[in-house]
């Protein structure tokens, strides 16, 4: 991506996901076809469906860089983001870069829906009922909540605090923003961060997405809306089936994934390893309906086509694509129609949600991290649980490709008709 001849490059990645504690572990699991879908550990699922999800495992100070003294102020989205940002900074060599101008270091995150703590609120309601004997009494609830809720409870439920916690930890004094466009938020964050650098408003911006919706309330909401798969006729790791005719909805997931974006001049000046270049970004909207997708995937088609045009200026073909399919039939049909029309796409199509579940605001960012890992190699992750494809597209089966991957597109598509795409290519000086 260029503006005034500024090229935006990737110098680091960070990721914590249902299939790995780091970006490297996540990539390794994708290539190996290891699923992160398993029985839910974080809350009691007795009598409820589904009883499985794609959870991050071992999210604790003992297994990550989380600061124990701040955990009471950090929601799970913020905790996941904190871990991913710390890894990305170390990977990019920012942790030991004393000459870095902190006023030109930014942080932009896509963040999803924040869920109320059912257990904590439940204790307050129970205390109220014991005190008054009534079904609900506002004044009594206020008194009970004052006793049961932590004084810093609200801080765990403010969307921008994921970026705030991570930004304070790395002393990022430059542009900071939080984007809440649902499943497309991670792609929007990376794209907008690249534009900030291209305009010359920052030297380095860490950007991506974080989300944690594996909660009792989110499970109930999605199930009642009919978006969540509740299959019990197969093992949990076989449920998430993007682009498959038998798919019955998405598997809920959680993750955080970020890229360190940097102007190429700044990266070269400090001797950073350049991993990839952000060569395109576009966003659009179906403008169709809250729960209805344009059958041709208009927003996704528009965004991907614009990214393809940017990539094809420097490449002969698009070597592969990470698709936003999640197992929701209507969305997958629209996405397949959009991808069928991508100009110059010669490589296979991957769909990581078949292994990592649907990580919502983190999903496109997770795909972007995977795309950076894939560039220069000869393989994309296989689309798992794909027995009866709904479209005659070239889906990745994990086969070794004849040429190295030089240019990739990451697509993002979500509820409300939001669409976006990122164009990433191998760095060529």
C-alpha positions as CSV (number, residue, x, y, z in Angstrom):
1,X,0.0,0.0,0.0
2,X,1.5,3.3,-1.0
3,X,0.7,7.0,-0.5
4,X,3.3,9.6,-1.3
5,X,5.6,6.6,-2.1
6,X,5.3,5.2,1.4
7,X,5.3,1.4,1.4
8,X,3.8,-0.3,4.4
9,X,5.4,-3.6,5.6
10,X,4.9,-6.2,8.2
11,X,7.8,-6.7,10.6
12,X,6.2,-8.8,13.3
13,X,3.2,-11.0,14.2
14,X,1.5,-12.1,17.4
15,X,-1.3,-14.5,18.0
16,X,-3.0,-16.5,20.7
17,X,-5.7,-18.8,19.4
18,X,-7.6,-22.0,20.2
19,X,-4.9,-23.9,18.3
20,X,-1.7,-22.2,19.5
21,X,-0.2,-19.9,22.2
22,X,1.8,-18.1,19.6
23,X,1.7,-17.2,15.9
24,X,4.2,-20.0,15.1
25,X,2.2,-22.6,17.1
26,X,-1.1,-21.4,15.4
27,X,0.5,-21.7,11.9
28,X,1.9,-25.2,12.7
29,X,-1.5,-26.4,13.9
30,X,-3.2,-25.0,10.7
31,X,-0.7,-26.9,8.6
32,X,-1.1,-30.1,10.6
33,X,-4.9,-29.9,10.6
34,X,-5.2,-29.8,14.4
35,X,-8.6,-28.5,15.5
36,X,-9.1,-26.3,18.5
37,X,-12.8,-27.3,18.9
38,X,-13.3,-29.2,22.1
39,X,-15.7,-29.5,25.2
40,X,-16.1,-26.1,26.9
41,X,-13.9,-25.6,30.0
42,X,-14.8,-22.0,31.0
43,X,-18.3,-22.6,32.3
44,X,-20.7,-25.4,33.2
45,X,-22.5,-26.6,30.1
46,X,-24.6,-29.2,31.9
47,X,-28.0,-29.4,30.1
48,X,-27.1,-26.8,27.4
49,X,-26.1,-27.1,23.8
50,X,-23.7,-26.9,22.3
51,X,-21.2,-28.1,24.9
52,X,-18.2,-27.4,22.7
53,X,-16.3,-24.4,21.4
54,X,-12.9,-23.2,20.2
55,X,-11.4,-21.8,23.4
56,X,-8.0,-20.5,24.1
57,X,-6.2,-22.9,26.4
58,X,-4.1,-22.0,29.4
59,X,-4.7,-18.2,29.4
60,X,-3.0,-17.4,32.7
61,X,0.1,-15.5,34.0
62,X,1.8,-18.8,34.4
63,X,1.6,-19.6,30.6
64,X,1.6,-16.1,29.1
65,X,3.0,-12.6,29.6
66,X,-0.2,-11.4,31.5
67,X,0.4,-9.1,34.4
68,X,-1.2,-10.8,37.4
69,X,-1.9,-7.5,39.3
70,X,-4.0,-6.1,36.4
71,X,-6.2,-9.1,35.7
72,X,-9.1,-7.8,37.7
73,X,-9.3,-4.8,35.4
74,X,-8.9,-6.7,32.1
75,X,-11.7,-8.5,30.3
76,X,-10.8,-11.6,28.4
77,X,-10.6,-9.7,25.1
78,X,-8.0,-7.4,26.7
79,X,-6.1,-10.3,28.1
80,X,-5.9,-12.0,24.8
81,X,-4.9,-8.8,23.0
82,X,-2.2,-8.1,25.6
83,X,-0.5,-11.5,25.0
84,X,-0.6,-11.1,21.2
85,X,0.8,-7.6,21.2
86,X,3.6,-8.6,23.5
87,X,4.6,-11.4,21.2
88,X,4.3,-9.2,18.1
89,X,6.6,-6.5,19.7
90,X,9.2,-9.1,20.5
91,X,9.0,-10.6,17.1
92,X,9.5,-7.2,15.4
93,X,12.3,-6.2,17.7
94,X,10.4,-3.3,19.2
95,X,10.9,-4.5,22.8
96,X,14.6,-3.5,22.6
97,X,14.3,-0.4,20.3
98,X,15.2,2.5,22.6
99,X,15.4,5.0,19.7
100,X,11.8,4.4,18.7
101,X,9.7,7.5,18.7
102,X,6.9,6.5,21.0
103,X,4.7,9.4,19.8
104,X,4.8,7.7,16.3
105,X,4.0,4.2,17.6
106,X,0.2,3.5,17.4
107,X,-2.2,0.6,18.2
108,X,-5.5,-0.1,16.5
109,X,-7.6,-3.1,17.5
110,X,-10.8,-4.6,16.2
111,X,-12.9,-5.7,19.2
112,X,-16.1,-7.6,19.4
113,X,-19.1,-7.8,21.6
114,X,-18.4,-7.5,25.3
115,X,-20.5,-10.0,27.4
116,X,-21.7,-9.4,30.9
117,X,-20.4,-11.7,33.6
118,X,-23.4,-13.9,34.3
119,X,-21.9,-15.5,37.4
120,X,-21.1,-12.1,39.0
121,X,-24.5,-10.5,38.1
122,X,-26.2,-13.7,39.3
123,X,-24.7,-13.4,42.7
124,X,-26.0,-9.8,43.0
125,X,-29.5,-10.9,41.9
126,X,-29.5,-13.8,44.4
127,X,-28.5,-11.4,47.2
128,X,-31.3,-9.0,46.2
129,X,-33.9,-11.8,46.2
130,X,-32.8,-13.0,49.6
131,X,-33.1,-9.5,51.0
132,X,-36.4,-8.5,49.4
133,X,-38.1,-11.7,48.4
134,X,-39.2,-9.9,45.2
135,X,-38.5,-10.9,41.6
136,X,-36.7,-7.7,41.0
137,X,-36.2,-4.5,42.9
138,X,-33.9,-1.8,41.4
139,X,-32.9,-0.2,44.7
140,X,-32.2,-3.6,46.3
141,X,-30.3,-4.8,43.3
142,X,-28.1,-1.6,43.4
143,X,-27.2,-2.3,47.1
144,X,-26.5,-6.0,46.4
145,X,-24.4,-5.2,43.3
146,X,-22.3,-2.8,45.4
147,X,-21.4,-5.7,47.6
148,X,-21.0,-8.5,44.9
149,X,-19.4,-6.6,42.0
150,X,-15.8,-5.7,42.0
151,X,-15.2,-1.9,42.1
152,X,-13.3,-2.1,38.8
153,X,-16.0,-4.4,37.2
154,X,-16.9,-1.8,34.6
155,X,-13.3,-1.6,33.3
156,X,-13.6,-5.2,32.0
157,X,-16.5,-4.2,29.7
158,X,-15.3,-1.1,27.9
159,X,-14.3,-1.9,24.3
160,X,-11.3,0.5,24.0
161,X,-9.6,-0.9,27.1
162,X,-8.1,-3.8,25.2
163,X,-6.0,-1.3,23.2
164,X,-5.5,0.8,26.3
165,X,-3.9,-2.0,28.4
166,X,-1.7,-3.1,25.6
167,X,-0.8,0.4,24.6
168,X,0.2,1.4,28.1
169,X,2.4,-1.7,28.4
170,X,4.4,-0.8,25.3
171,X,4.3,3.0,25.7
172,X,2.5,3.5,22.4
173,X,1.7,7.3,22.4
174,X,0.7,7.5,18.8
175,X,-2.7,7.0,17.1
176,X,-4.9,4.6,19.0
177,X,-8.3,3.4,18.0
178,X,-10.9,0.6,18.5
179,X,-13.0,-0.6,15.7
180,X,-16.2,-2.6,16.3
181,X,-17.4,-3.8,12.9
182,X,-18.1,-7.3,14.1
183,X,-16.4,-10.1,12.1
184,X,-14.7,-7.6,9.8
185,X,-13.1,-5.5,12.6
186,X,-9.7,-7.2,12.5
187,X,-9.3,-6.5,8.8
188,X,-10.6,-2.9,9.2
189,X,-8.0,-2.3,11.9
190,X,-5.1,-3.6,9.8
191,X,-6.3,-1.7,6.8
192,X,-6.8,1.6,8.6
193,X,-3.5,1.2,10.4
194,X,-1.7,0.8,7.0
195,X,-3.4,4.0,5.8
196,X,-2.2,6.0,8.8
197,X,1.4,4.9,8.1
198,X,1.0,5.6,4.4
199,X,-0.2,9.2,5.2
200,X,2.9,9.7,7.3
201,X,1.0,10.0,10.6
202,X,2.9,7.2,12.3
203,X,6.1,5.1,11.8
204,X,4.8,1.9,13.4
205,X,1.2,0.7,14.2
206,X,0.3,-2.6,15.8
207,X,-3.0,-3.7,14.4
208,X,-5.3,-6.7,14.5
209,X,-8.3,-8.0,16.4
210,X,-9.4,-9.7,19.6
211,X,-12.6,-11.4,20.7
212,X,-13.8,-13.7,23.4
213,X,-17.5,-14.7,23.0
214,X,-17.3,-18.2,24.5
215,X,-19.7,-17.3,27.3
216,X,-23.1,-18.5,28.5
217,X,-24.9,-15.4,27.2
218,X,-23.2,-15.3,23.8
219,X,-23.9,-19.0,23.4
220,X,-27.5,-18.6,24.1
221,X,-27.9,-15.5,21.8
222,X,-26.3,-17.2,18.8
223,X,-28.1,-20.4,19.3
224,X,-31.5,-18.7,19.5
225,X,-30.6,-16.7,16.3
226,X,-29.9,-20.0,14.5
227,X,-26.3,-19.1,13.7
228,X,-24.6,-21.5,16.1
229,X,-24.1,-25.1,15.2
230,X,-25.6,-27.5,17.8
231,X,-24.7,-30.8,16.1
232,X,-24.2,-33.7,18.4
233,X,-24.0,-36.5,15.8
234,X,-20.2,-36.2,15.3
235,X,-17.1,-35.4,17.3
236,X,-16.6,-31.7,18.2
237,X,-13.7,-31.3,15.8
238,X,-15.8,-32.3,12.9
239,X,-18.6,-29.7,13.4
240,X,-17.0,-26.6,11.9
241,X,-17.5,-27.1,8.2
242,X,-17.1,-23.9,6.1
243,X,-18.4,-24.2,2.5
244,X,-19.9,-27.7,3.2
245,X,-23.4,-28.5,2.2
246,X,-24.0,-30.1,5.6
247,X,-22.7,-27.2,7.6
248,X,-25.2,-26.2,10.3
249,X,-23.7,-23.0,11.7
250,X,-20.5,-21.7,13.2
251,X,-18.5,-23.0,16.2
252,X,-17.9,-20.2,18.6
253,X,-14.3,-19.3,19.1
254,X,-11.9,-16.7,20.7
255,X,-8.5,-15.4,19.8
256,X,-6.3,-12.3,19.4
257,X,-4.0,-11.7,16.4
258,X,-2.0,-8.7,15.4
259,X,0.5,-7.5,12.9
260,X,3.3,-4.9,13.4
261,X,3.0,-2.5,10.5
262,X,5.7,-0.1,9.6
263,X,6.9,2.2,6.9
264,X,9.5,0.4,4.8
265,X,12.0,3.3,5.3
266,X,11.6,3.2,9.1
267,X,11.9,-0.6,9.1
268,X,15.1,-0.5,7.0
269,X,16.6,2.3,9.0
270,X,16.3,0.3,12.2
271,X,17.4,-3.0,10.6
272,X,14.1,-4.8,11.1
273,X,13.3,-8.1,9.3
274,X,10.6,-7.4,6.8
275,X,8.1,-10.3,6.6
276,X,5.6,-9.0,4.0
277,X,4.1,-5.9,2.5
278,X,0.5,-4.7,2.8
279,X,-0.2,-4.0,-0.9
280,X,-3.9,-3.4,-0.8
281,X,-6.9,-2.8,1.4
282,X,-10.6,-2.2,0.7
283,X,-13.9,-2.2,2.5
284,X,-17.5,-2.1,1.4
285,X,-21.0,-3.0,2.5
286,X,-23.9,-5.1,1.1
287,X,-26.4,-2.4,2.2
288,X,-28.9,-5.2,2.0
289,X,-30.2,-6.0,5.5
290,X,-29.1,-6.8,9.0
291,X,-29.3,-10.6,8.6
292,X,-29.6,-10.9,4.8
293,X,-26.6,-11.1,2.6
294,X,-26.5,-10.1,-1.1
295,X,-26.5,-13.5,-2.9
296,X,-23.5,-12.5,-4.9
297,X,-21.6,-11.3,-1.8
298,X,-21.5,-7.8,-3.2
299,X,-19.4,-6.2,-0.3
300,X,-16.9,-9.0,-0.2
301,X,-16.7,-9.1,-4.0
302,X,-16.0,-5.4,-4.3
303,X,-13.4,-5.4,-1.5
304,X,-11.5,-8.4,-2.9
305,X,-11.6,-7.2,-6.4
306,X,-10.0,-3.9,-5.4
307,X,-7.3,-5.7,-3.5
308,X,-6.7,-8.0,-6.4
309,X,-6.3,-5.0,-8.7
310,X,-3.6,-3.6,-6.3
311,X,-1.7,-6.9,-6.2
312,X,-1.9,-7.6,-9.9
313,X,0.1,-4.4,-10.6
314,X,3.1,-6.2,-9.3
315,X,2.2,-9.9,-9.7
316,X,1.1,-12.1,-12.5
317,X,-1.6,-13.8,-10.4
318,X,-3.1,-14.1,-6.9
319,X,-1.5,-17.2,-5.4
320,X,-4.2,-17.9,-2.8
321,X,-7.0,-16.5,-0.6
322,X,-8.1,-16.9,3.0
323,X,-11.9,-17.0,2.9
324,X,-14.3,-15.7,5.6
325,X,-16.6,-18.8,5.5
326,X,-17.7,-19.9,8.9
327,X,-20.4,-22.6,8.3
328,X,-23.4,-20.2,8.3
329,X,-25.0,-21.3,5.1
330,X,-26.3,-18.0,3.9
331,X,-22.9,-16.3,4.5
332,X,-20.9,-19.1,2.9
333,X,-23.1,-19.1,-0.2
334,X,-22.6,-15.4,-0.6
335,X,-18.9,-15.6,0.0
336,X,-18.5,-18.4,-2.5
337,X,-20.3,-16.4,-5.2
338,X,-18.0,-13.4,-4.4
339,X,-14.8,-15.5,-4.6
340,X,-15.8,-17.1,-7.8
341,X,-15.5,-13.7,-9.5
342,X,-12.0,-12.8,-8.1
343,X,-9.8,-11.6,-11.1
344,X,-6.4,-13.3,-11.3
345,X,-7.0,-15.8,-8.5
346,X,-5.1,-18.9,-9.5
347,X,-4.2,-20.4,-6.1
348,X,-6.3,-22.3,-3.7
349,X,-8.8,-21.0,-1.1
350,X,-8.2,-21.7,2.6
351,X,-10.8,-21.4,5.4
352,X,-9.2,-21.5,8.9
353,X,-12.5,-21.4,10.8
354,X,-12.7,-25.1,10.1
355,X,-10.0,-25.6,12.7
356,X,-10.0,-22.4,14.8
357,X,-13.7,-21.9,15.0
358,X,-15.2,-18.5,14.3
359,X,-13.2,-16.0,16.3
360,X,-15.4,-13.0,15.2
361,X,-13.4,-9.7,15.5
362,X,-10.2,-11.6,15.5
363,X,-10.9,-13.9,12.6
364,X,-9.5,-11.8,9.7
365,X,-6.5,-10.8,11.8
366,X,-5.8,-14.5,12.5
367,X,-6.0,-15.1,8.8
368,X,-3.6,-12.2,8.1
369,X,-1.1,-13.6,10.6
370,X,-1.4,-17.0,8.8
371,X,-1.0,-15.3,5.4
372,X,2.2,-13.7,6.5
373,X,3.5,-17.1,7.7
374,X,2.5,-18.6,4.4
375,X,4.2,-16.1,2.1
376,X,7.4,-17.6,0.6
377,X,6.2,-21.2,1.3
378,X,4.5,-23.7,-0.9
379,X,1.3,-24.6,1.0
380,X,-1.9,-23.2,2.5
381,X,-3.8,-24.8,5.3
382,X,-6.3,-27.5,4.2
383,X,-10.1,-26.7,4.5
384,X,-11.2,-29.4,7.0
385,X,-14.6,-31.1,7.2
386,X,-15.3,-30.3,3.6
387,X,-17.1,-33.4,2.1
388,X,-19.7,-31.8,-0.1
389,X,-18.5,-28.3,-1.3
390,X,-21.3,-25.9,-2.1
391,X,-19.4,-24.3,-5.0
392,X,-16.9,-25.5,-7.6
393,X,-14.0,-23.5,-6.2
394,X,-10.4,-24.7,-5.8
395,X,-10.3,-25.3,-2.0
396,X,-7.0,-26.0,-0.4
397,X,-6.4,-29.6,0.5
398,X,-3.0,-28.8,2.0
399,X,-1.2,-29.8,-1.3
400,X,2.3,-28.6,-2.0
401,X,2.1,-25.9,-4.7
402,X,4.5,-25.8,-7.6
403,X,5.6,-22.2,-6.9
404,X,6.2,-20.2,-3.8
405,X,3.3,-18.1,-2.5
406,X,4.0,-14.5,-3.5
407,X,0.7,-12.7,-3.2
408,X,-2.3,-13.5,-0.9
409,X,-5.7,-12.0,-0.1
410,X,-7.5,-12.1,3.2
411,X,-11.2,-11.7,2.9
412,X,-13.6,-10.6,5.7
413,X,-17.4,-10.7,5.7
414,X,-19.9,-10.4,8.5
415,X,-23.3,-9.7,9.9
416,X,-24.7,-6.4,8.8
417,X,-23.2,-6.9,5.4
418,X,-19.7,-5.6,6.2
419,X,-17.0,-6.7,3.8
420,X,-13.3,-6.0,3.6
421,X,-10.1,-7.4,2.2
422,X,-6.4,-7.2,2.7
423,X,-3.8,-7.8,0.0
424,X,-0.5,-9.1,1.3
425,X,2.6,-10.0,-0.7
426,X,6.1,-11.2,-0.2
427,X,8.6,-8.3,0.3
428,X,10.5,-7.3,-2.8
429,X,12.9,-4.4,-2.1
